[in-house]
């Protein structure tokens, strides 16, 4: 038998290494195929479609009822005044936060968007849809509504009243209070006299009125 040379041994080692690599690739390919056969994408996972019946639960419904007392995230309304316009169940005549000029400007903006179609820009109840036949709302300037607490306006915007539907889904609670504050401003301005105007502005208005009469 011819003795093995160093070159022959090296060739045999290379062949053995190639065989090991081939076997390794074949093994990994087999495992990959087997794992692919077990794959279950989310779009084909076992699940119930909305309102699909089931025999698993006694009531036959796949969707489960909400646990009593469950509160949706962001809807834990613990501030009674802010979210109902009431204190201890009674309509309150105050606001849940200080009303600033910026709040009044925001209230005026929201009022012009949501309220003027019925109540008009002055709160007299002669908005455009009223002019076209819709039942008119009461004027904000009647004695009953001038004496109504601020919470009354918030409550009506929240729950509706008569032919007016609720605006709770359209106007956020804070903006409902701002609208109520702007209604108060309309009521005050409707009954205001020249003596209610600040002194510097009153003098300016008086001077302008005098000039207009001279012309």
PyMOL commands that set and color helices and strands:
alter all, ss='L'
color gray80, all
select helices_A, chain A and resi 6-37+42-44+80-84+101-114+116-119+128-131+143-146+150-159+173-191+194-196+199-214
alter helices_A, ss='H'
color red, helices_A
select strands_A, chain A and resi 86-87+90-91
alter strands_A, ss='S'
color yellow, strands_A
deselect
rebuild
show_as cartoon
